Amino acid sequence: QVQLVESGGGLVQAGGSLRLSCAVSVSIFSINDMGWYRQAPGKQRELVATITRFGNTNYADSVKGRFTISRENAKATVYLQMNSLKLEDTAVYYCYVERYGDSVTSWGQGTQVTVSS
């Protein structure tokens, strides 16, 4: 049973920065892919960023150059650094991990990110 605890969401002005954290209850080495989804009102869920067990990263076109996903292995934590935030980045952000071996996916509870003008 993988547990995910998210933090760092909140209100930020356009052009500002925010850092999301997701602490995972198991070793990073027990995880295949991990990353962040988001869902804005009236829109489909969007995969924002992923990082594999090998450190390879992928980003949605809408956030390339502005967001950075990373992990800290010793703390079993994945981060999403969000810079140059735009109004359209407003959404509920969900952390997920895919467990290595059986590919079971776990989800965080969701964190609201609101970007204001």
N, C-alpha and C positions, 0 to 999 in steps of 0.2 A: 504494500500500500504506500504509494508515493504521495506525500503531502507537499503542497506548495503554499507559501506565505508571501503575498505581494505587499509592497509598500512603495511610497514615493509619488503617488498620484495626487492631483490637486488642481488648483487654479493658477494659471500663468498668463502673462500678457503675450500677445503676438510678438515674435522676434526673440522671446526668451527661451530658457532651457529648463528641462526637467529630466530627472533620472529615476527610472523605475527599477526596482529590485524584486527578485523572486528567489526566495530561499527554498531549497529542495531538501527533502528529508533523507535522501540517499546520496551516495557518492556520485559525482559527475561521471565517473567511469561506468556506472550502471545505466547510463542514459545514452540513447542514440542522438536523435535530434531534440533540440529545445528551442523555444522562441516565444514570439508574441503575436497574438491576433488582436484586432480591434473591430468594434462594431459601432458605427455612428447611427443616429436616428434615421430611419428610412432607407438605410443602405445595408447591403449584404456584408457578412463578416469578411474581413480582409486579413490575409496573412501579411504581417508587417515585416518581420525579420526572423531569420532562423540561423542557428549555428549548430554544426554537426559535432560529433564526438572527436572529429579530426581538426576542428577549428575553422572549417570552411563556413563562410557566411553568405547569406542571400538577403536581398531587400526588395520590397515592393518599389516599383518605379516612383510612386508618389513620395517616398521618403529617402530615396538615394541621395547621398551627399549631405543629409541632415541628421539622420539617425545612425547610431552605432550600437550593435549588439556585442556583448562580451560576457565572459564568465570568469569567476574566481574559484578555482578548483578546491582550494583548501576550505572555503566556506560553503561550497556547493551552492553557489548563487549565480544566477544569470541576471544581467543588467541590460537596460535599454536607455542609452543616453540620447535624448531628444533635444536637438538644437534648432534654432531658427524656426520655432514653432509657428504654425499658421492656424487660422481659424478652422480650416477643414481637418485639422488633426484632432479636433474635439471628438472624443469617443470613449467607450469603455474598453480598456485594454486588458487582455487575458493572457496570462502566462501559461505555457503548456510544456510538457516534457513527454517524450516517447521513450519508453524503457528499452534498453538494449536487450536483445534476445527474443522476447515475445512481442515487442512493438506495442505494448499496452500504453495508451495515452492518458495522462492525467492533466487536469485543468485547475488553474487558480480561480479565486472567487470573483475576480474582476476588479479593476481600479479605474475610477472615473478621472479622465484628464479633460479639463476644460480650458480652452484658449480664448482669451478675451481680447478685444481691440483696445 
